[in-house]
Amino acid sequence: MHIYVVKSGDTLFQIARRYGTTSQTISQANQLPNPDRLVVGQALVIPVSGKFHVVVAGDSLWSISQKYGVTVEELARLNGLSQSVPLQIGRELRIPRAPKTQAEFTGYIQPSASGYSAALLNSAREAAPHLTYFAPVSFNARRDGTLEEPAIQPLQPVAEQNGVVLMMDITNQENNQFSDELGRILLNDEKVQQTLLDNISRIARQSNFSDIHFDFEYLRPEDREAYNRFLRRATERFHREGKTVSTALAPKTSANQPGRWYEGHDYKAHGEIVDFSIIMTYEWGYSGGPPMAVSPIGPVRNVLTYALTEMPASKIVMGQNLYGYDWTLPYKPGNPPARAISPQEAIRLAVRYNASIRYDRVAQAPYIDYTDENGRLHKVWFEDARSIDAKFSLLKELKLRGMAYWKIGLSFPQNWLLLSDRFTVIKK
């Protein structure tokens, strides 16, 4: 599939004709909220075989073939070119479709207090063909080793019909906050720990969870080794019961990185003990902080490059946000938090406020500046086809196990389009 960026004066009909398809096909594939009013800078996924490259000064068939991993002969044949004739600047060359890569994909999904809405279940159905795991958020451990259980019944038939297995997401949250004191109890009190493991085992057996996933965050630095011991104990038990074990890890770039989020997580030990780890490579731009890309490619790469020094690529899963944020400016600490929005809503905002979409090449992320009805300035950072394709390319380059999405329910149809084109999803 090809990614096209809308230019001034473009219409959907013109773009469709250019690539030999129809306006309706493009609109439906991208679930366009604005088919009659495209936004300058908007990325569209064109559902054609392969992709296109626009020739720029200095390009040759050889350099283009190296960039896309194809032979010069295949590139020339596909585009009816002679290898002895210089390329014309501005010409679009068709690039053959690359072989798909096998990978695992996880979707965290968070029901409300009242359960699964119709919209959330529809999002689950849309995502399910592209996922290996569903991770209902979350089984919150209590201080006595019992578990607060989320609703899972409405999700089970969606998972079964699409060959998606369930991941049991277990946290040290109390009152919607990660608790280092709860973590201390769970990791150091033998009796509580035994009760917790027994309850996990019982629920996993009853509800057919295939993976036991520990998301213990903001642990005390002195509990780092206690967490490692707990994971060894849990992994030994759940392997005997035919389950895999995984963890969620803060995005570190060094073993002794300071900070409450990082100090309790030991990449090397997790790499040795559990079957795989999901690294939370997002939230550089977050609701309470200043405007910036949520998962800029440079910091994401730095975290994953460090992770590869501590654990094998086959155990590393890249975390990926399915959302952006809308900040009201000027940003000041203590202001109301930025509002989480879907990529589709970001496009609707651009249409509503007649704002163009710009793209930061360093962060590999799109953004919008607009002024609302009350004269307030806004900055929106979000995801689009270009930004997610950059992450897909990094996943392939580093040969990682897969990707995990936080979280299902925010509409991003371009993600699923490109995923299905670039990858073969591993089903268990």
Beta strands, then each sheet from edge to edge (+ up, - down):
strand 1: 2-5
strand 2: 43-46
strand 3: 51-54
strand 4: 92-95
strand 5: 101-109
strand 6: 133-136
strand 7: 139-141
strand 8: 147-148
strand 9: 165-171
strand 10: 173-174
strand 11: 177-178
strand 12: 209-215
strand 13: 244-249
strand 14: 276-279
strand 15: 316-321
strand 16: 324-328
strand 17: 339-341
strand 18: 358-360
strand 19: 365-371
strand 20: 377-381
strand 21: 402-408
strand 22: 423-425
sheet 1: 1+ 2-
sheet 2: 3+ 4-
sheet 3: 8+ 7- 9- 6- 5- 21- 15- 14- 13- 12-
sheet 4: 8+ 7- 9- 6- 5- 22-
sheet 5: 10+ 11-
sheet 6: 17+ 16- 20+ 19- 18+
end
